[in-house]
C-alpha cells in the first residue's frame, strides 16, 4: 500500500516526499561547500575562498568544504 502525504492541500505520494527531502538535504550539503578549486594556465592548482577577488568569476573543477581539504588535495591559496 502506498502512503500519501497532504502538502499545501495537494496529495502527494511518499516517493515524491522522499525526493523532496533528498533535494533539500543535497542543497544543504552543497551550501557547506564553498571553496572553489581550479587550475591556472601554468597548471598550478589554486583554491579560491568566497572573500577572494576572483571567486565569483572562477569556474571550479573541484569544490572543498575547508581550506585544509584544498591544501591536502594539492591546491594552494589564491594570492588575491
Secondary structure as a PSIPRED ss2 file (coil, helix, strand):
# PSIPRED VFORMAT (PSIPRED V4.0)

   1 X C   1.000  0.000  0.000
   2 X C   1.000  0.000  0.000
   3 X C   1.000  0.000  0.000
   4 X E   0.000  0.000  1.000
   5 X E   0.000  0.000  1.000
   6 X E   0.000  0.000  1.000
   7 X E   0.000  0.000  1.000
   8 X C   1.000  0.000  0.000
   9 X C   1.000  0.000  0.000
  10 X E   0.000  0.000  1.000
  11 X E   0.000  0.000  1.000
  12 X E   0.000  0.000  1.000
  13 X E   0.000  0.000  1.000
  14 X H   0.000  1.000  0.000
  15 X H   0.000  1.000  0.000
  16 X H   0.000  1.000  0.000
  17 X H   0.000  1.000  0.000
  18 X H   0.000  1.000  0.000
  19 X H   0.000  1.000  0.000
  20 X H   0.000  1.000  0.000
  21 X H   0.000  1.000  0.000
  22 X H   0.000  1.000  0.000
  23 X H   0.000  1.000  0.000
  24 X H   0.000  1.000  0.000
  25 X H   0.000  1.000  0.000
  26 X H   0.000  1.000  0.000
  27 X H   0.000  1.000  0.000
  28 X H   0.000  1.000  0.000
  29 X H   0.000  1.000  0.000
  30 X H   0.000  1.000  0.000
  31 X H   0.000  1.000  0.000
  32 X H   0.000  1.000  0.000
  33 X C   1.000  0.000  0.000
  34 X C   1.000  0.000  0.000
  35 X E   0.000  0.000  1.000
  36 X E   0.000  0.000  1.000
  37 X E   0.000  0.000  1.000
  38 X E   0.000  0.000  1.000
  39 X E   0.000  0.000  1.000
  40 X C   1.000  0.000  0.000
  41 X C   1.000  0.000  0.000
  42 X C   1.000  0.000  0.000
  43 X C   1.000  0.000  0.000
  44 X C   1.000  0.000  0.000
  45 X E   0.000  0.000  1.000
  46 X E   0.000  0.000  1.000
  47 X E   0.000  0.000  1.000
  48 X E   0.000  0.000  1.000
  49 X C   1.000  0.000  0.000
  50 X C   1.000  0.000  0.000
  51 X C   1.000  0.000  0.000
  52 X C   1.000  0.000  0.000
  53 X C   1.000  0.000  0.000
  54 X C   1.000  0.000  0.000
  55 X C   1.000  0.000  0.000
  56 X C   1.000  0.000  0.000
  57 X C   1.000  0.000  0.000
  58 X C   1.000  0.000  0.000
  59 X C   1.000  0.000  0.000
  60 X C   1.000  0.000  0.000
  61 X C   1.000  0.000  0.000
  62 X E   0.000  0.000  1.000
  63 X E   0.000  0.000  1.000
  64 X E   0.000  0.000  1.000
  65 X C   1.000  0.000  0.000
  66 X C   1.000  0.000  0.000
  67 X H   0.000  1.000  0.000
  68 X H   0.000  1.000  0.000
  69 X H   0.000  1.000  0.000
  70 X H   0.000  1.000  0.000
  71 X H   0.000  1.000  0.000
  72 X H   0.000  1.000  0.000
  73 X C   1.000  0.000  0.000
  74 X C   1.000  0.000  0.000
  75 X C   1.000  0.000  0.000
  76 X E   0.000  0.000  1.000
  77 X E   0.000  0.000  1.000
  78 X C   1.000  0.000  0.000
  79 X C   1.000  0.000  0.000
  80 X C   1.000  0.000  0.000
